[in-house]
Amino acid sequence: MPSNRTLPRVAAAVTGSLVLTCALTACGAGSSAEGDKVVTVYSADGLKSDKGDGWYDKVFAEFTKKTGIEVKYVEGGSGEMVQRAVREKTNTQADVLVTLPPFIQQADGKGLLQAYKPQGSEQVNGANKAADGKWTSVVNNYFGFIHNKKELAAAPKTWEELLDPKYKGKLQYSTPGVAGDGTAVLIKAMHDFGGKEPAMEYLKKLQANNVGPSSSTSKLAPKTDKGELLVANGDVQMNFAQSKSMPNLGIWFPAKDGGRPTTFALPYAAGLLDKAPHAENGKKLIDFMLGEEAQKLVSGVGGGFPARTDVKPTDANAVELTKLMTGVEVFEPDWADIDTNLTAYVDAWKSATGS
């Protein structure tokens, strides 16, 4: 899986594999006509593999094979991709934005997205799409933590356990407000501890063990696999896929002391950018990603969960993922509140942790 959420990468998907790397000026579609056979995607990491065997790799290659439309791909952190699109708002370079909540809602609030209800979107749960069609989830996913199974045969069970001095310098989570999974740490802590103030009080204590900020979530997995870290944050889809080549990774879900382990959906949501230079091609790609053929590959290839409720995979990965989620309480965050108050929550975290 990608190991860097800090530096966006641009790659072109052609039939068979992702083989071309190009500069942003070359990949920008602003100088191209709508009729060009190209579509540019800005996306959070996790769905493309450096080995060329990720969900994006397979789906983009098949899309190009069937339509002749080349996929140009730019990758970074969720917040980073939104900010990039904001900077380019007067000269839009991308066609499709794929990012995690609450950043997809943030993109909508900044006027970056146009309404488009893709084929198959009626099979997506209401909580995983915008009512006005501004965005639709294409891969479902859940927030989680990872641990090194070699050094910690049994995963920690509670948030409180992570305050143990044995985790000092061996625990790290990605930066809230920059990384989607890092922002998810705040969301889950506020839910589990019952509000902003008790969550910040806990995270202030946890800072004694925290290695420090990281704009990249995916690069924490190799560190955890090697034992440089004992515990880090992540998400189920990305970490499950990474565990195929990182055998020491274990996925777990913290609980408040005396409570049940919890998580929440953190789907990859796709939206068509306003003034997309290749809007029709963007629509075709979103349709394709949400099509039954691509959705059936989500678990077996991507290690995630189909966004469509009518696609129910039975492959080995799907069985293992179902087992992993058994007994974990799934709550639904108040995304409207988070969208409105995200800056205040991140500022509170910075103040509490001295970050």
C-alpha positions as CSV (number, residue, x, y, z in Angstrom):
1,M,0.0,0.0,0.0
2,P,1.1,3.6,-0.4
3,S,3.6,4.7,2.3
4,N,3.3,8.5,2.0
5,R,0.4,10.8,2.6
6,T,2.6,13.8,2.6
7,L,3.8,14.1,-1.0
8,P,1.0,13.7,-3.6
9,R,1.9,11.4,-6.5
10,V,0.6,11.5,-10.0
11,A,0.3,8.4,-12.1
12,A,-1.5,7.4,-15.2
13,A,-3.5,4.2,-15.4
14,V,-3.4,2.4,-18.8
15,T,-4.6,-1.0,-19.8
16,G,-2.9,-3.7,-17.6
17,S,-1.1,-1.5,-15.1
18,L,-0.1,1.9,-13.8
19,V,3.0,2.7,-15.6
20,L,3.4,6.4,-16.2
21,T,4.4,9.1,-13.8
22,C,4.0,12.7,-14.9
23,A,4.3,16.2,-13.5
24,L,1.2,18.0,-12.4
25,T,1.4,20.4,-15.3
26,A,1.2,17.5,-17.6
27,C,-1.5,15.8,-15.7
28,G,-3.6,18.9,-15.2
29,A,-6.6,18.8,-17.5
30,G,-7.1,22.5,-17.6
31,S,-5.6,22.8,-21.1
32,S,-7.5,19.8,-22.5
33,A,-10.8,19.7,-24.3
34,E,-13.8,17.9,-22.9
35,G,-13.5,15.3,-25.7
36,D,-10.1,14.2,-24.5
37,K,-9.9,10.5,-23.4
38,V,-8.6,11.3,-19.9
39,V,-9.9,11.8,-16.4
40,T,-8.0,13.1,-13.4
41,V,-8.6,11.8,-9.9
42,Y,-7.5,13.4,-6.6
43,S,-7.8,10.8,-3.9
44,A,-6.9,10.0,-0.3
45,D,-4.5,7.1,-0.1
46,G,-5.3,3.5,0.7
47,L,-6.9,2.1,-2.4
48,K,-3.9,2.0,-4.7
49,S,-1.0,-0.4,-4.2
50,D,2.7,0.3,-5.0
51,K,2.7,-3.2,-6.3
52,G,0.0,-2.5,-8.8
53,D,-2.5,-4.9,-7.3
54,G,-4.8,-2.6,-5.3
55,W,-8.4,-1.9,-6.0
56,Y,-7.7,1.4,-7.9
57,D,-5.1,-0.4,-10.0
58,K,-7.5,-3.1,-11.1
59,V,-10.5,-0.9,-11.5
60,F,-8.7,1.9,-13.3
61,A,-7.0,-0.5,-15.7
62,E,-10.4,-2.2,-16.5
63,F,-12.0,1.2,-16.9
64,T,-9.4,2.2,-19.4
65,K,-9.6,-1.1,-21.2
66,K,-13.4,-0.8,-21.6
67,T,-13.7,3.0,-22.4
68,G,-10.3,4.0,-23.7
69,I,-10.2,6.8,-21.1
70,E,-6.9,7.2,-19.3
71,V,-6.9,7.7,-15.6
72,K,-4.5,10.3,-14.2
73,Y,-4.1,9.9,-10.4
74,V,-3.0,12.3,-7.7
75,E,-2.7,11.0,-4.1
76,G,-2.4,12.6,-0.7
77,G,-4.0,13.1,2.7
78,S,-7.8,13.7,2.8
79,G,-7.4,17.3,4.0
80,E,-4.5,17.9,1.6
81,M,-6.5,16.9,-1.4
82,V,-9.4,19.2,-0.5
83,Q,-7.0,22.1,0.0
84,R,-5.4,21.4,-3.3
85,A,-8.7,21.5,-5.0
86,V,-9.5,24.8,-3.2
87,R,-6.3,26.4,-4.5
88,E,-7.2,25.3,-8.0
89,K,-10.8,26.4,-7.8
90,T,-10.5,29.1,-10.4
91,N,-8.6,26.7,-12.7
92,T,-9.9,23.3,-11.9
93,Q,-7.3,20.6,-12.7
94,A,-9.1,17.4,-11.5
95,D,-12.4,15.8,-12.3
96,V,-13.1,13.5,-9.4
97,L,-12.3,13.9,-5.7
98,V,-12.3,10.8,-3.5
99,T,-11.8,11.5,0.2
100,L,-12.9,10.5,3.7
101,P,-15.4,12.2,6.0
102,P,-15.5,14.9,7.2
103,F,-13.4,16.2,4.3
104,I,-15.9,15.2,1.6
105,Q,-18.5,17.3,3.5
106,Q,-15.9,20.1,3.8
107,A,-15.3,19.9,0.1
108,D,-19.0,20.3,-0.5
109,G,-19.2,23.2,1.9
110,K,-16.5,25.0,0.0
111,G,-18.4,24.7,-3.2
112,L,-16.0,22.3,-4.8
113,L,-18.5,19.6,-5.9
114,Q,-21.4,19.5,-8.4
115,A,-24.4,17.3,-8.0
116,Y,-24.3,13.9,-9.8
117,K,-26.1,10.7,-8.7
118,P,-24.1,7.8,-10.2
119,Q,-25.7,4.7,-11.5
120,G,-26.2,2.2,-8.6
121,S,-26.2,5.0,-5.9
122,E,-29.8,4.0,-5.0
123,Q,-28.1,0.9,-3.5
124,V,-25.9,3.0,-1.1
125,N,-27.2,3.6,2.4
126,G,-28.4,7.1,3.0
127,A,-25.7,7.8,5.6
128,N,-23.0,7.1,3.0
129,K,-24.1,9.6,0.4
130,A,-25.3,13.2,0.1
131,A,-29.0,13.6,-0.3
132,D,-28.4,16.2,-3.1
133,G,-26.0,13.9,-5.0
134,K,-22.8,15.9,-4.3
135,W,-20.9,12.8,-3.2
136,T,-21.4,9.0,-2.9
137,S,-19.3,6.4,-1.1
138,V,-17.6,4.0,-3.5
139,V,-15.8,1.8,-0.8
140,N,-17.0,1.4,2.7
141,N,-14.5,1.4,5.5
142,Y,-14.1,1.7,9.3
143,F,-11.8,3.5,11.6
144,G,-9.4,1.4,13.6
145,F,-6.1,1.0,15.4
146,I,-3.2,-1.4,14.7
147,H,-0.7,-3.1,17.0
148,N,2.5,-5.1,16.5
149,K,1.4,-8.7,17.1
150,K,4.9,-10.0,17.7
151,E,5.6,-7.6,20.5
152,L,2.0,-7.4,21.8
153,A,0.5,-10.9,21.3
154,A,-2.8,-9.6,22.6
155,A,-4.0,-6.2,21.4
156,P,-4.7,-3.5,24.0
157,K,-8.4,-3.3,24.9
158,T,-8.9,0.2,26.2
159,W,-7.9,3.8,25.7
160,E,-6.7,3.9,29.3
161,E,-4.2,1.1,28.7
162,L,-2.4,3.3,26.2
163,L,-1.4,5.6,29.0
164,D,1.0,2.9,30.4
165,P,4.6,4.2,30.3
166,K,5.6,1.1,28.2
167,Y,4.1,2.9,25.2
168,K,6.2,6.0,25.6
169,G,7.8,6.6,22.2
170,K,6.1,3.5,20.8
171,L,2.7,5.1,20.0
172,Q,1.8,7.5,17.2
173,Y,-1.3,8.7,15.5
174,S,-1.7,10.9,12.4
175,T,-2.4,14.6,12.6
176,P,-6.0,15.6,13.1
177,G,-7.2,18.2,10.6
178,V,-4.6,16.9,8.0
179,A,-5.2,13.2,7.8
180,G,-8.6,11.7,7.6
181,D,-7.7,8.9,10.0
182,G,-6.0,11.4,12.3
183,T,-9.2,13.4,12.4
184,A,-11.0,10.2,13.2
185,V,-9.0,9.8,16.4
186,L,-10.7,13.0,17.6
187,I,-14.1,11.9,16.5
188,K,-13.9,8.5,18.2
189,A,-12.3,9.9,21.4
190,M,-15.1,12.5,21.7
191,H,-17.7,9.8,21.3
192,D,-16.1,7.3,23.7
193,F,-15.3,9.8,26.4
194,G,-18.6,11.7,26.1
195,G,-17.6,15.0,24.7
196,K,-14.9,17.4,23.7
197,E,-13.6,18.3,27.1
198,P,-13.0,14.8,28.5
199,A,-11.6,13.7,25.1
200,M,-9.1,16.5,25.1
201,E,-8.2,15.8,28.8
202,Y,-7.4,12.2,27.8
203,L,-5.4,13.1,24.6
204,K,-3.4,15.6,26.7
205,K,-2.3,12.7,28.9
206,L,-1.7,10.4,25.9
207,Q,0.7,13.0,24.5
208,A,3.3,11.8,27.0
209,N,3.6,8.6,25.0
210,N,3.0,10.0,21.5
211,V,5.9,10.1,19.1
212,G,4.5,13.2,17.6
213,P,2.5,14.5,14.6
214,S,2.4,12.6,11.3
215,S,0.7,13.9,8.1
216,S,0.7,10.3,6.9
217,T,-1.4,7.5,8.3
218,S,-0.2,4.8,5.9
219,K,3.5,5.2,6.8
220,L,2.7,4.3,10.4
221,A,1.9,0.7,9.4
222,P,5.4,-0.2,8.3
223,K,6.8,1.3,11.5
224,T,4.3,-0.8,13.5
225,D,5.1,-4.0,11.5
226,K,8.8,-3.5,12.2
227,G,8.3,-2.9,15.9
228,E,9.4,0.8,15.8
229,L,5.9,1.5,17.1
230,L,3.7,-0.8,19.2
231,V,0.4,1.0,18.5
232,A,-0.8,3.4,15.8
233,N,-4.1,4.5,14.2
234,G,-5.3,3.6,10.8
235,D,-8.4,2.2,9.1
236,V,-9.7,-1.3,8.5
237,Q,-9.4,-1.3,4.7
238,M,-6.0,0.1,4.4
239,N,-4.5,-1.9,7.3
240,F,-6.1,-5.1,6.3
241,A,-4.6,-4.8,2.8
242,Q,-1.2,-3.8,4.3
243,S,-1.3,-6.9,6.6
244,K,-0.9,-9.2,3.6
245,S,2.7,-8.0,3.2
246,M,3.2,-6.9,6.8
247,P,2.5,-10.0,8.9
248,N,3.0,-8.3,12.3
249,L,0.0,-6.0,11.9
250,G,-3.1,-6.6,14.0
251,I,-6.3,-4.5,13.8
252,W,-8.2,-3.6,17.0
253,F,-10.7,-1.1,18.3
254,P,-10.2,0.8,21.6
255,A,-13.0,0.9,24.2
256,K,-13.5,3.2,27.1
257,D,-12.7,1.4,30.3
258,G,-15.8,-0.6,31.2
259,G,-17.3,-0.1,27.7
260,R,-17.5,-1.9,24.4
261,P,-15.1,-1.4,21.5
262,T,-16.5,1.1,19.0
263,T,-15.9,2.4,15.5
264,F,-17.6,4.3,12.8
265,A,-17.9,4.2,9.1
266,L,-15.1,6.1,7.3
267,P,-15.9,5.5,3.6
268,Y,-14.1,6.6,0.6
269,A,-16.6,9.0,-0.9
270,A,-16.4,10.3,-4.5
271,G,-17.6,13.6,-5.8
272,L,-17.6,15.3,-9.2
273,L,-15.6,18.5,-9.0
274,D,-17.3,21.7,-10.0
275,K,-16.1,22.9,-13.4
276,A,-14.4,19.6,-13.9
277,P,-12.6,19.8,-17.3
278,H,-13.6,16.3,-18.2
279,A,-16.9,16.1,-16.4
280,E,-18.5,13.4,-18.6
281,N,-15.5,11.2,-18.2
282,G,-15.6,11.8,-14.4
283,K,-19.2,10.7,-14.4
284,K,-18.3,7.5,-16.3
285,L,-15.5,6.7,-13.8
286,I,-17.7,7.2,-10.7
287,D,-20.4,5.0,-12.4
288,F,-17.8,2.4,-13.0
289,M,-16.4,2.4,-9.5
290,L,-19.9,2.0,-8.2
291,G,-20.8,-0.7,-10.7
292,E,-21.4,-4.3,-9.6
293,E,-18.2,-5.5,-11.3
294,A,-15.9,-3.1,-9.4
295,Q,-17.9,-3.5,-6.1
296,K,-17.4,-7.2,-6.2
297,L,-13.6,-6.6,-6.1
298,V,-13.7,-4.3,-3.0
299,S,-13.1,-7.0,-0.4
300,G,-11.1,-9.6,-2.4
301,V,-8.7,-7.0,-4.0
302,G,-9.0,-3.9,-1.8
303,G,-9.6,-5.4,1.6
304,G,-12.6,-3.1,2.1
305,F,-16.4,-3.3,2.2
306,P,-18.7,-2.7,-0.8
307,A,-20.5,0.6,-0.7
308,R,-23.5,-1.1,-2.4
309,T,-25.8,-3.0,-0.1
310,D,-26.9,-5.4,-2.8
311,V,-23.3,-6.6,-3.4
312,K,-22.5,-9.3,-0.7
313,P,-19.1,-10.9,-1.3
314,T,-18.3,-14.3,0.1
315,D,-14.5,-14.4,-0.6
316,A,-12.0,-15.2,2.1
317,N,-11.3,-11.6,2.8
318,A,-15.0,-10.8,3.2
319,V,-15.3,-13.7,5.7
320,E,-12.3,-12.5,7.7
321,L,-13.5,-8.9,7.7
322,T,-16.9,-9.9,9.0
323,K,-15.2,-11.8,11.8
324,L,-13.0,-8.8,12.6
325,M,-16.0,-6.5,13.0
326,T,-18.0,-9.0,15.2
327,G,-18.8,-7.5,18.6
328,V,-17.7,-4.0,17.6
329,E,-20.3,-1.3,18.1
330,V,-20.7,1.0,15.1
331,F,-21.9,4.5,15.8
332,E,-22.8,7.3,13.4
333,P,-21.1,10.6,14.0
334,D,-22.9,13.9,13.8
335,W,-21.2,14.9,10.5
336,A,-23.1,18.2,10.3
337,D,-21.7,19.2,13.7
338,I,-18.2,18.0,12.8
339,D,-18.3,19.9,9.5
340,T,-19.3,23.1,11.3
341,N,-16.9,22.7,14.3
342,L,-14.0,20.8,12.9
343,T,-11.6,23.8,13.1
344,A,-12.6,24.4,16.7
345,Y,-12.1,20.7,17.6
346,V,-8.7,20.6,15.9
347,D,-7.7,23.9,17.7
348,A,-8.7,22.3,21.0
349,W,-6.6,19.3,20.2
350,K,-3.6,21.5,19.4
351,S,-4.1,23.4,22.7
352,A,-4.4,20.2,24.7
353,T,-1.4,18.5,23.2
354,G,0.8,21.4,22.6
355,S,1.0,20.4,18.9
